[in-house]
Amino acid sequence: MEQKIEGRAFFRKKDIIVVAIIFLALFSYNFIKDNIPGSKAEIIYDGQVIDTISLSKDLAINYNVNPEVVFEISDGSIRFFHSDCPDKICVNTGFIQYLGESAACLPNKTIVRIIKGEKNPVDAVSR
């Protein structure tokens, strides 16, 4: 199904292969870039960041602004463990761990978002 313009093929097989390789490279880069685990999470309540917490220690945590919302940190990921909201969408979202991922409990005005942590100064010097 080659389209011909003045006796020549509009696309040659080489052109199609090059375009396919470029497409696969861009797709692979976007997939890898988006699946980078974060090392910290921001807890946001009513539009304000109330805490930035490391994902390196396993624990359960809640905050005075709404003690009924409990987060669980496990194996470098975080989730809404408990919430008193009626629909429990936040709890059913499950664990998040990759940069840019977020989960929200809209009735409780609470969001958790995965962010990149600060580099350890010792690591930066040793590299």
N, C-alpha and C positions, 0 to 999 in steps of 0.2 A: 504494500500500500504506500509506495513512495510517490510523492508528488513531484512532478517534473516541471522545471522552469527552463525554457529554452534548451531542451535536450539534456539537462543535468538533473540529478536527483536533488531535491531540496534538502533532505537529511540523508546523510550516509550512515552506515552502520557504526562507524567510528564515532560520529557525533552523538548518536544515541547512547553508546557505551560511556562516553565522557560525561554526558549529562546525568546518566544513572549513577555513576561513581560520585559525582559532586552531590547529588541528592542524598545518597546513602551516607556520605561523610557528614553532611549537615544534620541529617536526622540522628545519626549516632552521637554527634557532639551535643545536640540538644537533649538527648536521652540521658547521657552521662552527666551533663551539667546539672540537670534537674534532680538527679538522684544522689546528691552529695549529702551525707548526713551532717546535720548541724550539731553544735556542741552546747548550745544554750537555747533557752526558751524565754520569751517575753510573756508575762502575764499582764493583760490589759483589762482594766475595769472601768467602765463608763468613759471610754476614750482616753484614759490615762494609763501609762505604763506604771504598774505598782511594784513589779519585781522583774529582775532578770536572773534566771536560775540555771545553774549548770545541770547538764543531763548525765553527768559522770557518776553520780551516786543514786542508788535505788532508794526511794522514799515516797511517802505520801505527805501531801502538804495542803493546807487551806489557809485562807486569809481572813482577817477581821472584817473586811468590807462585805463579805458574804461567806460565813463559815459553813454553809450548807454545800458549797461547791468545793469538792476535794479533787486534787490532781494526784496522779500516780506517775512516778518516774521509774522506769525499769529498762535496763539494757540500752541506754542511750536514746530512749524515746519517752514520750509523755502522752497522757490521755486524761480526759475527764473521767474520774473514777466514780464519783457520785455527784448528783445535783438534785435539788428539789423542784426542778422545772417539770411541767406536766408531760412534755413530749419525749424527753430523754434523747433527743437527736444528738446532743453533745456527747453523751455517754456511749451511744451506739456508733459514733464516728471511729472509736478505737484509737490505737496509738498512732502518733505522728512522729517523724524523725528527720525528714529531709528539709533542706533549706527552702524557705518560702511556704512550707505547708502551714496550715492553721486550722483550728477548730474553734467553734463559737457556741456559747450558750446565750442566745439572744434574750430570753426572759430574765436572765440574771446579769445581762450586760457584761459578760466576761468572754474574753478571747485569749487563746494561747497561740503563739506564733513561733516557729523555729527560726533561729537566727544563727549567724556565724559568730563564734566566740572570738575573743581577743587572742592573738597569738601570744604564747608564752615568751617573754623577753629572752630567756635562755635559749629557746629553740631558734629564735630569729638570729641570735649572735652565732650560734654553732653552725648554721647553714651556710 
